[in-house]
Amino acid sequence: MAQQLTLIKNINRSTKNWTAKDKVLEKWRPRTAQHSPLKFQKLILADAEGSRVQATIFKENIQTLEGTLEVYHTYLISNAEVKFVPPKFHFLNLDFVPFEQFEPHLGEQTAIDILAAVAQVQTPKVLNKPGNPSAQEIITINQECNANNEIVQQLCDEFLAKPIIRTVPDPKDDDIIPINDLPKIPEMVESKTYWTRAKISIISSDQNFWYMSCNSCRKSISATSETIFDCFNCNTKKVMAKPRVKFEVQLIDGSGSMTATMSENHAKEYFLVDGNTLMKYAAKNAKNVIVVFPKLASQNEYRIQLKPREYPSCSVKALTYNINTIKPTLNENKENDNPLTKTGASPSLEIKAKKKLFPKDDKPTTP
């Protein structure tokens, strides 16, 4: 028998034994009340009719529900406490200010709500003010960009043509720990990632340095390179097979050594080796694959962010590490030599965007 579901519009403080099927539209970060130690987290839920309701998680329930109620996921919610919310605590009906009405708010200390998409995020800058506060500029666009559709499309094409590299903040000295102090079993893991400083070397040339993958879901498949096929893993039709880098490396510092997995992103962006290169090399050479990695052969020391991953081994849980980020040591951190310091942003791209979308801005500034 199908479960009886109740719509949001039919739920009030007197409704009993109800179950609603709602999607999470928004989820704020946990906060602490301004005048008390009470912790809370706000959400916006919506049902199949489009009705919306604001919800709040309090105290220890925030941690209990941390892995659930994810944005854009749908859940069955039953018998939650329903309360009347005073108007001053409403956050569902936001009063969005259109772009063309920003000018009257310039210089005001009050906050306004806007509805827009973030097109570009600039690097944080330190302001020349008392206390040296930092600020970060963003470029946003709203639905009115449709009037400049050709310009927006051109900007998007230029942006997508450039490499997009995920930037990770540099670790502090206290964040870097010796290899010997890294967790060795899943029960010891207390953080999502760990930083260490080590040299990288190839464990053995007798391993698979690449695998053939679906270009959509990146899972391993049985196909030849550039073959068009239907992927049964992600159900994508007419997808291309692509060789992708994945191999084991050894990290070494003064305290010891460990094994970690290097993936396509870091091998390609930093060590200049991709799946196609390795596939072609492996077809002609059975050994001495280290010559394909000139920067690995130099035995430089790097700051490495590791992500622990739990996996079953002989009926017990074991721990392995994936390389999440690679950065040179401080004495080698030169912008021209390190691709990780480069971004896909272009000063001319930003200027063009401001000139075309905001013609009143006669003196755009470069970052």
Contacts in CASP RR format, 6 or more apart in sequence:
PFRMAT RR
TARGET T0000
AUTHOR 0000-0000-0000
METHOD contacts of the structure
MODEL  1
MAQQLTLIKNINRSTKNWTAKDKVLEKWRPRTAQHSPLKFQKLILADAEG
SRVQATIFKENIQTLEGTLEVYHTYLISNAEVKFVPPKFHFLNLDFVPFE
QFEPHLGEQTAIDILAAVAQVQTPKVLNKPGNPSAQEIITINQECNANNE
IVQQLCDEFLAKPIIRTVPDPKDDDIIPINDLPKIPEMVESKTYWTRAKI
SIISSDQNFWYMSCNSCRKSISATSETIFDCFNCNTKKVMAKPRVKFEVQ
LIDGSGSMTATMSENHAKEYFLVDGNTLMKYAAKNAKNVIVVFPKLASQN
EYRIQLKPREYPSCSVKALTYNINTIKPTLNENKENDNPLTKTGASPSLE
IKAKKKLFPKDDKPTTP
3 19 0 8 1.000
3 76 0 8 1.000
4 19 0 8 1.000
5 19 0 8 1.000
5 20 0 8 1.000
5 21 0 8 1.000
5 76 0 8 1.000
6 15 0 8 1.000
6 18 0 8 1.000
6 19 0 8 1.000
6 20 0 8 1.000
7 20 0 8 1.000
7 47 0 8 1.000
7 48 0 8 1.000
7 49 0 8 1.000
7 51 0 8 1.000
8 20 0 8 1.000
8 22 0 8 1.000
8 45 0 8 1.000
8 46 0 8 1.000
8 47 0 8 1.000
8 49 0 8 1.000
8 51 0 8 1.000
8 52 0 8 1.000
8 53 0 8 1.000
9 49 0 8 1.000
9 51 0 8 1.000
10 18 0 8 1.000
11 18 0 8 1.000
11 20 0 8 1.000
11 53 0 8 1.000
11 82 0 8 1.000
12 82 0 8 1.000
13 82 0 8 1.000
13 83 0 8 1.000
13 84 0 8 1.000
15 82 0 8 1.000
16 79 0 8 1.000
17 79 0 8 1.000
18 78 0 8 1.000
18 79 0 8 1.000
19 76 0 8 1.000
19 77 0 8 1.000
19 78 0 8 1.000
19 79 0 8 1.000
20 47 0 8 1.000
20 76 0 8 1.000
20 77 0 8 1.000
20 78 0 8 1.000
21 47 0 8 1.000
21 48 0 8 1.000
21 74 0 8 1.000
21 75 0 8 1.000
21 76 0 8 1.000
21 77 0 8 1.000
22 45 0 8 1.000
22 46 0 8 1.000
22 47 0 8 1.000
22 53 0 8 1.000
22 74 0 8 1.000
22 75 0 8 1.000
22 77 0 8 1.000
23 45 0 8 1.000
23 46 0 8 1.000
23 47 0 8 1.000
23 72 0 8 1.000
23 73 0 8 1.000
23 74 0 8 1.000
23 75 0 8 1.000
24 43 0 8 1.000
24 44 0 8 1.000
24 45 0 8 1.000
24 69 0 8 1.000
24 70 0 8 1.000
24 71 0 8 1.000
24 72 0 8 1.000
24 73 0 8 1.000
24 74 0 8 1.000
24 75 0 8 1.000
25 44 0 8 1.000
25 45 0 8 1.000
25 46 0 8 1.000
25 52 0 8 1.000
25 71 0 8 1.000
25 72 0 8 1.000
26 42 0 8 1.000
26 43 0 8 1.000
26 44 0 8 1.000
26 71 0 8 1.000
27 41 0 8 1.000
27 42 0 8 1.000
27 43 0 8 1.000
27 44 0 8 1.000
27 69 0 8 1.000
27 70 0 8 1.000
27 71 0 8 1.000
28 41 0 8 1.000
28 42 0 8 1.000
28 43 0 8 1.000
29 41 0 8 1.000
30 39 0 8 1.000
30 40 0 8 1.000
30 41 0 8 1.000
30 62 0 8 1.000
31 39 0 8 1.000
31 40 0 8 1.000
31 41 0 8 1.000
31 42 0 8 1.000
32 38 0 8 1.000
32 39 0 8 1.000
32 40 0 8 1.000
33 39 0 8 1.000
33 40 0 8 1.000
38 58 0 8 1.000
38 59 0 8 1.000
39 58 0 8 1.000
39 59 0 8 1.000
39 62 0 8 1.000
40 56 0 8 1.000
40 57 0 8 1.000
40 58 0 8 1.000
40 59 0 8 1.000
40 62 0 8 1.000
41 56 0 8 1.000
41 57 0 8 1.000
41 58 0 8 1.000
41 62 0 8 1.000
42 54 0 8 1.000
42 55 0 8 1.000
42 56 0 8 1.000
42 91 0 8 1.000
43 54 0 8 1.000
43 55 0 8 1.000
43 56 0 8 1.000
43 57 0 8 1.000
43 69 0 8 1.000
44 52 0 8 1.000
44 53 0 8 1.000
44 54 0 8 1.000
44 55 0 8 1.000
44 91 0 8 1.000
44 92 0 8 1.000
45 52 0 8 1.000
45 53 0 8 1.000
45 54 0 8 1.000
45 55 0 8 1.000
45 77 0 8 1.000
46 52 0 8 1.000
46 53 0 8 1.000
52 92 0 8 1.000
53 92 0 8 1.000
54 85 0 8 1.000
54 90 0 8 1.000
54 91 0 8 1.000
54 92 0 8 1.000
55 80 0 8 1.000
57 65 0 8 1.000
57 69 0 8 1.000
68 75 0 8 1.000
69 75 0 8 1.000
94 113 0 8 1.000
95 113 0 8 1.000
96 113 0 8 1.000
96 114 0 8 1.000
96 115 0 8 1.000
97 105 0 8 1.000
97 112 0 8 1.000
97 113 0 8 1.000
97 114 0 8 1.000
98 142 0 8 1.000
99 114 0 8 1.000
99 116 0 8 1.000
99 142 0 8 1.000
99 144 0 8 1.000
105 112 0 8 1.000
114 140 0 8 1.000
114 142 0 8 1.000
115 142 0 8 1.000
116 140 0 8 1.000
116 141 0 8 1.000
116 142 0 8 1.000
117 140 0 8 1.000
117 141 0 8 1.000
117 142 0 8 1.000
118 138 0 8 1.000
118 139 0 8 1.000
118 140 0 8 1.000
119 139 0 8 1.000
119 140 0 8 1.000
119 141 0 8 1.000
119 155 0 8 1.000
119 353 0 8 1.000
120 138 0 8 1.000
120 139 0 8 1.000
120 345 0 8 1.000
120 349 0 8 1.000
120 350 0 8 1.000
120 353 0 8 1.000
121 136 0 8 1.000
121 137 0 8 1.000
121 138 0 8 1.000
121 139 0 8 1.000
122 136 0 8 1.000
122 137 0 8 1.000
122 138 0 8 1.000
122 139 0 8 1.000
122 345 0 8 1.000
122 367 0 8 1.000
123 136 0 8 1.000
123 343 0 8 1.000
123 367 0 8 1.000
124 134 0 8 1.000
124 135 0 8 1.000
124 136 0 8 1.000
125 134 0 8 1.000
125 135 0 8 1.000
125 136 0 8 1.000
125 137 0 8 1.000
126 132 0 8 1.000
126 133 0 8 1.000
126 134 0 8 1.000
127 133 0 8 1.000
127 134 0 8 1.000
127 135 0 8 1.000
137 367 0 8 1.000
139 350 0 8 1.000
139 353 0 8 1.000
139 354 0 8 1.000
141 152 0 8 1.000
141 357 0 8 1.000
145 152 0 8 1.000
145 357 0 8 1.000
148 356 0 8 1.000
148 357 0 8 1.000
151 356 0 8 1.000
151 357 0 8 1.000
152 357 0 8 1.000
155 349 0 8 1.000
155 352 0 8 1.000
155 353 0 8 1.000
155 356 0 8 1.000
158 346 0 8 1.000
158 349 0 8 1.000
159 344 0 8 1.000
159 349 0 8 1.000
162 344 0 8 1.000
162 346 0 8 1.000
163 269 0 8 1.000
163 342 0 8 1.000
163 344 0 8 1.000
164 344 0 8 1.000
165 269 0 8 1.000
165 339 0 8 1.000
165 340 0 8 1.000
165 342 0 8 1.000
165 343 0 8 1.000
165 344 0 8 1.000
167 340 0 8 1.000
167 343 0 8 1.000
168 305 0 8 1.000
168 324 0 8 1.000
168 325 0 8 1.000
168 327 0 8 1.000
170 303 0 8 1.000
170 327 0 8 1.000
171 195 0 8 1.000
171 303 0 8 1.000
171 305 0 8 1.000
171 327 0 8 1.000
175 195 0 8 1.000
176 195 0 8 1.000
176 196 0 8 1.000
176 197 0 8 1.000
176 303 0 8 1.000
177 194 0 8 1.000
177 195 0 8 1.000
177 196 0 8 1.000
178 196 0 8 1.000
178 253 0 8 1.000
178 254 0 8 1.000
178 255 0 8 1.000
178 256 0 8 1.000
179 196 0 8 1.000
179 198 0 8 1.000
179 251 0 8 1.000
179 252 0 8 1.000
179 253 0 8 1.000
179 254 0 8 1.000
179 255 0 8 1.000
179 256 0 8 1.000
179 257 0 8 1.000
179 258 0 8 1.000
180 255 0 8 1.000
180 256 0 8 1.000
181 255 0 8 1.000
182 194 0 8 1.000
182 196 0 8 1.000
182 258 0 8 1.000
182 306 0 8 1.000
182 321 0 8 1.000
183 189 0 8 1.000
183 190 0 8 1.000
183 194 0 8 1.000
183 308 0 8 1.000
183 319 0 8 1.000
184 319 0 8 1.000
185 317 0 8 1.000
185 318 0 8 1.000
185 319 0 8 1.000
186 308 0 8 1.000
186 310 0 8 1.000
186 317 0 8 1.000
186 318 0 8 1.000
186 319 0 8 1.000
188 319 0 8 1.000
189 308 0 8 1.000
189 310 0 8 1.000
189 319 0 8 1.000
192 307 0 8 1.000
193 305 0 8 1.000
193 306 0 8 1.000
193 307 0 8 1.000
193 308 0 8 1.000
193 324 0 8 1.000
194 305 0 8 1.000
194 306 0 8 1.000
194 308 0 8 1.000
194 321 0 8 1.000
195 303 0 8 1.000
195 304 0 8 1.000
195 305 0 8 1.000
195 306 0 8 1.000
196 251 0 8 1.000
196 253 0 8 1.000
196 303 0 8 1.000
196 304 0 8 1.000
196 306 0 8 1.000
197 253 0 8 1.000
197 301 0 8 1.000
197 302 0 8 1.000
197 303 0 8 1.000
197 304 0 8 1.000
197 329 0 8 1.000
198 251 0 8 1.000
198 252 0 8 1.000
198 253 0 8 1.000
198 301 0 8 1.000
198 302 0 8 1.000
198 304 0 8 1.000
199 251 0 8 1.000
199 252 0 8 1.000
199 253 0 8 1.000
199 299 0 8 1.000
199 300 0 8 1.000
199 301 0 8 1.000
199 302 0 8 1.000
200 249 0 8 1.000
200 250 0 8 1.000
200 251 0 8 1.000
200 262 0 8 1.000
200 296 0 8 1.000
200 302 0 8 1.000
200 304 0 8 1.000
200 326 0 8 1.000
201 249 0 8 1.000
201 250 0 8 1.000
201 252 0 8 1.000
201 296 0 8 1.000
201 299 0 8 1.000
202 247 0 8 1.000
202 249 0 8 1.000
202 250 0 8 1.000
202 289 0 8 1.000
202 290 0 8 1.000
202 293 0 8 1.000
202 296 0 8 1.000
203 248 0 8 1.000
203 249 0 8 1.000
203 250 0 8 1.000
203 259 0 8 1.000
204 248 0 8 1.000
205 287 0 8 1.000
205 288 0 8 1.000
205 289 0 8 1.000
205 290 0 8 1.000
207 247 0 8 1.000
207 248 0 8 1.000
208 246 0 8 1.000
208 247 0 8 1.000
209 245 0 8 1.000
209 246 0 8 1.000
209 247 0 8 1.000
209 278 0 8 1.000
209 282 0 8 1.000
209 289 0 8 1.000
210 243 0 8 1.000
210 244 0 8 1.000
210 245 0 8 1.000
210 246 0 8 1.000
210 247 0 8 1.000
210 275 0 8 1.000
210 278 0 8 1.000
210 279 0 8 1.000
210 282 0 8 1.000
211 220 0 8 1.000
211 243 0 8 1.000
211 244 0 8 1.000
211 246 0 8 1.000
212 220 0 8 1.000
212 221 0 8 1.000
212 222 0 8 1.000
212 223 0 8 1.000
212 224 0 8 1.000
212 225 0 8 1.000
212 241 0 8 1.000
212 242 0 8 1.000
212 243 0 8 1.000
212 244 0 8 1.000
213 219 0 8 1.000
213 220 0 8 1.000
213 221 0 8 1.000
213 241 0 8 1.000
213 242 0 8 1.000
213 243 0 8 1.000
213 244 0 8 1.000
214 221 0 8 1.000
214 231 0 8 1.000
214 233 0 8 1.000
214 234 0 8 1.000
214 236 0 8 1.000
214 239 0 8 1.000
214 241 0 8 1.000
214 242 0 8 1.000
215 239 0 8 1.000
215 240 0 8 1.000
215 241 0 8 1.000
215 242 0 8 1.000
216 231 0 8 1.000
216 234 0 8 1.000
216 236 0 8 1.000
216 239 0 8 1.000
217 231 0 8 1.000
217 233 0 8 1.000
217 234 0 8 1.000
217 236 0 8 1.000
218 244 0 8 1.000
219 231 0 8 1.000
219 233 0 8 1.000
219 234 0 8 1.000
221 229 0 8 1.000
221 231 0 8 1.000
221 233 0 8 1.000
221 241 0 8 1.000
223 229 0 8 1.000
223 241 0 8 1.000
224 241 0 8 1.000
225 241 0 8 1.000
225 242 0 8 1.000
225 243 0 8 1.000
225 276 0 8 1.000
225 279 0 8 1.000
226 240 0 8 1.000
226 241 0 8 1.000
226 242 0 8 1.000
227 240 0 8 1.000
227 241 0 8 1.000
228 238 0 8 1.000
228 239 0 8 1.000
228 240 0 8 1.000
228 241 0 8 1.000
229 238 0 8 1.000
229 239 0 8 1.000
229 241 0 8 1.000
230 236 0 8 1.000
230 237 0 8 1.000
230 238 0 8 1.000
230 239 0 8 1.000
231 239 0 8 1.000
242 275 0 8 1.000
243 274 0 8 1.000
243 275 0 8 1.000
243 276 0 8 1.000
243 278 0 8 1.000
243 279 0 8 1.000
244 263 0 8 1.000
244 264 0 8 1.000
244 275 0 8 1.000
245 262 0 8 1.000
245 263 0 8 1.000
245 264 0 8 1.000
245 267 0 8 1.000
245 268 0 8 1.000
245 273 0 8 1.000
245 274 0 8 1.000
245 275 0 8 1.000
245 278 0 8 1.000
246 261 0 8 1.000
246 262 0 8 1.000
246 263 0 8 1.000
246 264 0 8 1.000
247 261 0 8 1.000
247 262 0 8 1.000
248 259 0 8 1.000
248 260 0 8 1.000
248 261 0 8 1.000
248 262 0 8 1.000
249 259 0 8 1.000
249 260 0 8 1.000
249 261 0 8 1.000
249 262 0 8 1.000
249 296 0 8 1.000
249 323 0 8 1.000
250 257 0 8 1.000
250 258 0 8 1.000
250 259 0 8 1.000
250 260 0 8 1.000
251 257 0 8 1.000
251 258 0 8 1.000
251 259 0 8 1.000
251 260 0 8 1.000
251 304 0 8 1.000
258 321 0 8 1.000
259 320 0 8 1.000
259 321 0 8 1.000
260 304 0 8 1.000
260 306 0 8 1.000
260 320 0 8 1.000
260 321 0 8 1.000
260 322 0 8 1.000
260 323 0 8 1.000
261 320 0 8 1.000
261 321 0 8 1.000
261 322 0 8 1.000
261 323 0 8 1.000
262 323 0 8 1.000
263 322 0 8 1.000
263 323 0 8 1.000
264 274 0 8 1.000
264 275 0 8 1.000
266 323 0 8 1.000
266 325 0 8 1.000
266 326 0 8 1.000
267 273 0 8 1.000
267 274 0 8 1.000
267 275 0 8 1.000
268 274 0 8 1.000
268 275 0 8 1.000
269 339 0 8 1.000
269 340 0 8 1.000
270 295 0 8 1.000
270 326 0 8 1.000
270 339 0 8 1.000
270 340 0 8 1.000
271 293 0 8 1.000
271 295 0 8 1.000
271 296 0 8 1.000
272 294 0 8 1.000
272 295 0 8 1.000
273 292 0 8 1.000
273 293 0 8 1.000
277 292 0 8 1.000
278 289 0 8 1.000
278 292 0 8 1.000
281 289 0 8 1.000
281 292 0 8 1.000
282 289 0 8 1.000
290 296 0 8 1.000
290 297 0 8 1.000
291 297 0 8 1.000
300 328 0 8 1.000
300 329 0 8 1.000
300 332 0 8 1.000
301 329 0 8 1.000
302 326 0 8 1.000
302 327 0 8 1.000
302 328 0 8 1.000
302 329 0 8 1.000
303 326 0 8 1.000
303 327 0 8 1.000
303 328 0 8 1.000
303 329 0 8 1.000
304 323 0 8 1.000
304 325 0 8 1.000
304 326 0 8 1.000
304 327 0 8 1.000
305 323 0 8 1.000
305 324 0 8 1.000
305 325 0 8 1.000
305 326 0 8 1.000
305 327 0 8 1.000
306 321 0 8 1.000
306 322 0 8 1.000
306 323 0 8 1.000
306 324 0 8 1.000
307 321 0 8 1.000
307 322 0 8 1.000
307 323 0 8 1.000
307 324 0 8 1.000
308 319 0 8 1.000
308 320 0 8 1.000
308 321 0 8 1.000
309 319 0 8 1.000
309 320 0 8 1.000
309 321 0 8 1.000
309 322 0 8 1.000
310 317 0 8 1.000
310 318 0 8 1.000
310 319 0 8 1.000
311 317 0 8 1.000
311 318 0 8 1.000
311 319 0 8 1.000
311 320 0 8 1.000
312 318 0 8 1.000
325 340 0 8 1.000
326 340 0 8 1.000
327 333 0 8 1.000
327 338 0 8 1.000
327 340 0 8 1.000
328 334 0 8 1.000
328 337 0 8 1.000
328 338 0 8 1.000
328 340 0 8 1.000
332 338 0 8 1.000
333 341 0 8 1.000
335 341 0 8 1.000
335 342 0 8 1.000
345 367 0 8 1.000
347 366 0 8 1.000
347 367 0 8 1.000
350 364 0 8 1.000
350 366 0 8 1.000
350 367 0 8 1.000
351 364 0 8 1.000
351 366 0 8 1.000
354 361 0 8 1.000
354 364 0 8 1.000
355 361 0 8 1.000
355 364 0 8 1.000
END
